[in-house]
Each structure stands twice: as C-alpha cells, then as structure tokens.
Amino acid sequence: MRKKKILLLSGGVGGAKLADGFAQILPATDLIIAVNTGDDFQHLGLSISPDLDSVTYMLAGLASAERGWGRSDETWSCIETLRRIDSETWFQLGDRDLALHLHRSMKLARGTSLEVVTAEIASKLGVRHKIVPMTEAPVRTIIESYAERYSFQEYFVRLQCRPQMTGYRYEGARWATPSHGLLEALHDPELAGIMIAPSNPILSIGPILAIPTVRDAIEKTTVPVVGVSPIIKGAAIKGPAAKILQELNIGASAGAVAQFYGDLLDHFIVHPDDAGAPWSSNAKRHVADILMQSEEDRRRVAHSCLALLDIT
Amino acid sequence: MRKKKILLLSGGVGGAKLADGFAQILPATDLIIAVNTGDDFQHLGLSISPDLDSVTYMLAGLASAERGWGRSDETWSCIETLRRIDSETWFQLGDRDLALHLHRSMKLARGTSLEVVTAEIASKLGVRHKIVPMTEAPVRTIIESYAERYSFQEYFVRLQCRPQMTGYRYEGARWATPSHGLLEALHDPELAGIMIAPSNPILSIGPILAIPTVRDAIEKTTVPVVGVSPIIKGAAIKGPAAKILQELNIGASAGAVAQFYGDLLDHFIVHPDDAGAPWSSNAKRHVADILMQSEEDRRRVAHSCLALLDIT
C-alpha cells in the first residue's frame, strides 16, 4: 500500500496558507484538510463557519490578500444597509461571503450535513482538494477571563481579544465525533502523515484535538505527526496567539507550542530565528523558513513538511 | 372631531405610487398605509415581505424607477455568488434589499412583531408616514390553476403568471385579525376615508379584504370608501391584473373591478378613456387621469381621491 496521503489539521487564515501550499503540490486525492469549527456561530439567523470559508476561499484563489480575511472582489452593500437601519453590524459580512452563509444555513436547516454543504460549495468554487469540518457536532470554543465567559466571536471580533484569557473550554467537544471525512482520513491505510498547521494552538487546533476520537487516533497513529510553529521569535505571524499563550502561562515560543502539543507531535518545524532557543519537547525540531507570504512561500513550507515524511 | 385621516389599502408597486402621492400631501399623522402580506414568503431561510418593502422603498425615495421593483443604488454580488454555487436564485435578491430581509428575519425570530419591525425599518430609512402590515397572521395567497395550486411567488416570479388562473384562496385569512395599526385606523374617529389603491384586486387588495374584521369594518364604516381603477381601457397599468380578471370571468375593465369590490365601494375613479364604458356598479364613477408616472402625477391622483372626501 502506497502511503502518500496527507491530513492537515487547520484553523482559518494561517492554516489556509499551508493548505494552499499542499494543494499546489499534491493531487486532489492525496490531501484532506480537516478544519476547526469551534468558531462557528449564528449571526442574523445565519450559520457562519469562518475557518471553513477561509480555507475554501484560499484554495479557490478567492482569498483577499490585502485584507487578510474574507474574499477578494467583495462588496459591502448589505452591511452598509444594515448599518443604516441600525441592525447588528459588529461582524463584517461581505455581499459575496453572505451568499455562502445563506446557502449553508438553508441546506443545514433542511438536514444536509455541514460536510456535504462544505464539499458542494468548495467544488462549485473550483476547489479540487477535500475540505471537511472537524465534526458535525456543535463544538463551541469558550474563552474564560476570570469570572467572564465569551464566545469566540465575542472575544475575537467584538472585544478584539482585549480581555485577559485565564482559561478556555471547547463546549460539546467531549460528545463530538469526527466528521466522516476526518475519521476516514485518520484510519486511511494510505495516510503518510498528519500535519498541524501554524494556526492558533488554543483557538484553532485545540478544538480539533479536543474531540476524543481524534485525539485518540493521533496518539495511536503510526504515521509521523508534523507541526509548523505559529510563533516566530516570540510573536505570532498573525492574530493573538502570542498574547494568549503568555496569558495562559504556556509561553509564547515555538518550543512552548511544541510542548503544548506534547506527545502527539513527532516533528516541529521552527523558523531559523528560533533555531537556537531552548527546546524541551520530545518532538524533533527542524528548522526552515516558515513565513508564508507568497504562493511560492506556501509551496516551500509544504515541501519542508513533506520532506519529513516517508512518502513511498 | 376633525375627520382628516386617510387609510390606504395597498399592494406593492402600484399601491406604493398612490401612497407616495398621499405622503406628499398629508402630514405624517394623517396617513396610514395598510399593506398586503399575502405574498410574504420564506426564501433561503429569510422572511420576505415584498409589498411592505415596495411601499417602504417608495416612501423613502429609494424605489428603483427604471426597474419598477426593488430599490435604486442596488448591487447584486450576493445573488451572483449564489448563482455561482448553484443555490436558489429564482427570486432576485439585491444586496441592499437583503439587509432588510436579514434584519426582519432576525427580529421576527426573536419575537418582535412584523408591525414593529416594519415601522423601525421605515423610520430608519427616513419614512415619516405610517406603514403597517395588514396582519401579523400568516395569510398566504394561493393561485389555483385547474388541479394545480401555486404559492404567490411560484406563480408570479417562477412561472411568470403563465398558468391560467381558475381560482384563488387566501390561506389563513379566515383566522387572521388586523394588525394593531390597521384595526386602530379602521375605528379612528378622525378617519375621513378609506382608499383602495390601484393594486391588483385579486392578488393585492383581496387578501386584505379577506380578513373578516377588516371586511366587516369597511362594510359598516360611515366614511367614504374610494377606489382607483388598476385597469385602463381593458389593460393593467402594470402586472397581470387584466389577464387574471379575464381568466376569472370578472372582466378586465374598470367597471368590472368596481363590481368586484361590490358594496364596499362608494366611489371609483376611472381613467378618461373609460368614462363612457358601461357601468353597473353601485359605486359612483368619477373620471380623472389616474396614470402615475411622475411624482407630480402621484400627487395629482391623491388630490383626486381627497376631493371626494369631506375633510373638515
């Protein structure tokens, strides 16, 4: 049996970049991206899956490079009008983005699974590789700040990550099972490696690993588990990862993230600037330029990951 | 008690023009427009009230004159994207229009009444006069064509009024009660007259009159009931009224419409071209130019209506 398939665990924008790197290299059948749904939420009656959409837009070549989120060629007529009628406008809804939320909400209400809707949308937008939600279950990431509890979007969008994070919970994760696609990938005899994207360990990867069947399968897998550091020289490439890792006393360093993933991890790729930093994780440290700005960067980082696998 | 208030029963576009005529003349406190909701429907999970929105856009100065429906300064990014992902696109949803549907759906789902949401939206868009739905109840106009039954939108939008109409029903009307605003207006001691807009008698005015309390109040009212003909020389000014009136053997003439309204009607204003046509209605026929193309036309027709009242 040829081992050649890659499973990537991914959050939104950062993960989407590595997903794109793999998608540039691997045939459609050899890549599956399992995406965090802990940030999914209801807004204006719509079912919104921000990370799934970020990965979909990136692989469809529709992600906005300038804005860093959402899609390119976007217009904002609907939210302008919502603002005019004093409706809820704290969440930025582009007109084209809205179409996905409307379609997904309608399909989910009719009983279609999130996995099927996600696959249909991605396919219509020209994505060839497989994007699946981590689960169909309503896992919700909750941010704790002393006595306060915030939903992900409240914390991330409305409060712009200002509250000090003192804890977190993945509500519903304990009872969640992986989506069909993710479960199948975890046990696929052709699986060559499991990749952990340089996404936020707490907010993006944590929810995926909190699904008992997923964690269990990754603990027991015989294929290499390879992570890419979301932290370079103590700072996050994007987003609040460094702040959160510090607030939770995990430490804002590549080494601390590797330790956070613990025995799940076999290999961890860090930036050259972090090559000499203290290292106490059991995972093997590898050094590569992991900054992903251009399409070529993304391909290069994907190649660095694949180089650690024994693809036959 | 000064009798000076006007209640206008209205459908969408045609009714909205007369509403605008009155709104140009009357102070905000002296006009209430009760609008058909028999065409309201759910689409992509949204609660859509086409006639309420048409009247709102018209009075807000936002109606598209070129298109004849929807609003001006509209963009179409969302529906373009819905088309790209093969979603439901038979109903034209503009991006700005969508904002109203999203906001209304959210508010209704939270238990706000359609009357309150309608008032809030209209007020935010700068409308000063009162626009109310005919009822909060789910009255639905059903078009019968031999053995087939169609919802209004199926018939009107999807099938473009092609099926021969052999009958109709206002589902739910029997158990519906008028909205607070409409009920209050019907019994307002200051009411000077009830106006029936030149809207489709079957599809737009019929559902309002099918609410038992409304019909009863109009039958018993002591104030004049004044209609404006939607038919000029056997043709509808807009829409399928003439075709439908013929198919139902009511007859596509101003006189036939007056007879259709029966004893509810005291006065009926017809176009000069219909001044000499046979007349067998008990309502008094008045002749005036009832074509409304410009803002001035609308004001003129409103004045023709008001001239028949005894405003003190």
HADDOCK unambig.tbl for C-alpha pairs under 7 A between the chains (distance, minus, plus):
assign (segid A and resid 44 and name CA) (segid B and resid 102 and name CA) 6.24 0.50 0.50
assign (segid A and resid 44 and name CA) (segid B and resid 103 and name CA) 6.83 0.50 0.50
assign (segid A and resid 44 and name CA) (segid B and resid 106 and name CA) 5.41 0.50 0.50
assign (segid A and resid 45 and name CA) (segid B and resid 106 and name CA) 5.72 0.50 0.50
assign (segid A and resid 75 and name CA) (segid B and resid 77 and name CA) 6.79 0.50 0.50
assign (segid A and resid 77 and name CA) (segid B and resid 75 and name CA) 6.76 0.50 0.50
assign (segid A and resid 77 and name CA) (segid B and resid 95 and name CA) 5.64 0.50 0.50
assign (segid A and resid 77 and name CA) (segid B and resid 96 and name CA) 5.45 0.50 0.50
assign (segid A and resid 78 and name CA) (segid B and resid 95 and name CA) 4.90 0.50 0.50
assign (segid A and resid 78 and name CA) (segid B and resid 96 and name CA) 4.64 0.50 0.50
assign (segid A and resid 78 and name CA) (segid B and resid 98 and name CA) 6.38 0.50 0.50
assign (segid A and resid 78 and name CA) (segid B and resid 99 and name CA) 5.07 0.50 0.50
assign (segid A and resid 79 and name CA) (segid B and resid 99 and name CA) 6.89 0.50 0.50
assign (segid A and resid 81 and name CA) (segid B and resid 96 and name CA) 5.69 0.50 0.50
assign (segid A and resid 81 and name CA) (segid B and resid 99 and name CA) 5.91 0.50 0.50
assign (segid A and resid 82 and name CA) (segid B and resid 99 and name CA) 5.38 0.50 0.50
assign (segid A and resid 84 and name CA) (segid B and resid 124 and name CA) 6.78 0.50 0.50
assign (segid A and resid 85 and name CA) (segid B and resid 121 and name CA) 5.94 0.50 0.50
assign (segid A and resid 85 and name CA) (segid B and resid 124 and name CA) 5.07 0.50 0.50
assign (segid A and resid 85 and name CA) (segid B and resid 125 and name CA) 6.71 0.50 0.50
assign (segid A and resid 87 and name CA) (segid B and resid 103 and name CA) 6.35 0.50 0.50
assign (segid A and resid 95 and name CA) (segid B and resid 77 and name CA) 5.66 0.50 0.50
assign (segid A and resid 95 and name CA) (segid B and resid 78 and name CA) 4.90 0.50 0.50
assign (segid A and resid 95 and name CA) (segid B and resid 95 and name CA) 6.24 0.50 0.50
assign (segid A and resid 96 and name CA) (segid B and resid 77 and name CA) 5.44 0.50 0.50
assign (segid A and resid 96 and name CA) (segid B and resid 78 and name CA) 4.62 0.50 0.50
assign (segid A and resid 96 and name CA) (segid B and resid 81 and name CA) 5.68 0.50 0.50
assign (segid A and resid 98 and name CA) (segid B and resid 78 and name CA) 6.39 0.50 0.50
assign (segid A and resid 99 and name CA) (segid B and resid 78 and name CA) 5.08 0.50 0.50
assign (segid A and resid 99 and name CA) (segid B and resid 79 and name CA) 6.87 0.50 0.50
assign (segid A and resid 99 and name CA) (segid B and resid 81 and name CA) 5.90 0.50 0.50
assign (segid A and resid 99 and name CA) (segid B and resid 82 and name CA) 5.37 0.50 0.50
assign (segid A and resid 102 and name CA) (segid B and resid 44 and name CA) 6.20 0.50 0.50
assign (segid A and resid 103 and name CA) (segid B and resid 44 and name CA) 6.80 0.50 0.50
assign (segid A and resid 103 and name CA) (segid B and resid 87 and name CA) 6.34 0.50 0.50
assign (segid A and resid 106 and name CA) (segid B and resid 44 and name CA) 5.40 0.50 0.50
assign (segid A and resid 106 and name CA) (segid B and resid 45 and name CA) 5.70 0.50 0.50
assign (segid A and resid 121 and name CA) (segid B and resid 85 and name CA) 5.94 0.50 0.50
assign (segid A and resid 124 and name CA) (segid B and resid 84 and name CA) 6.78 0.50 0.50
assign (segid A and resid 124 and name CA) (segid B and resid 85 and name CA) 5.06 0.50 0.50
assign (segid A and resid 125 and name CA) (segid B and resid 85 and name CA) 6.68 0.50 0.50
